[in-house]
């Protein structure tokens, strides 16, 4: 994904995740820094040092391409920034270690270490919470129509939720190991 000077930038820090968009890289680091960088030159377009105390777990791009999101693992937080300016738009507490971010249908879903999946709107307002279940959720994904959410993790179940009424529709327990991706 990265070429030229960007390779040097990546070698200088421990980047946990990256997202490439139109020649730009949005990245989070193990020291909790988030930033937007020029893909070719590695130049900093904007950067917030130590925005999370103990590292960024995941990053995502909003559907409209105007915002970016990151989770702070140890803080259990989800935060959003304006992609162009780097201005923080919101920061919400999940209440436990925060893992992945799913983006879909104008919503965000975050899986947590304490066995919950938390769903927010694009402004960070809480919409739904599922769980707790018997293990951390490592990944979530919205259905293409935005009506359903799939979630999986350490409890070896793939769970399906109806976002309209908050009901768990099914739990597939046929796996014999934690599920890392949906």
Secondary structure, 3 states (H helix, E strand, C coil): CCCCHHHHHHHHCCEEEEEEECCEEEEEECCCCEEEEECCCCCEEEEECCCCCCCEEEEEECCCCCEEEEEECCCCEEEEEECCCCCEEEEEECCCCEEEEEEECCEEEEEECCCCEEEEECCCCEEEEECCCCCCEEEEEECCCCCEEEEEECCCCEEEEECCCCEEEEEECCCCCCCCCC
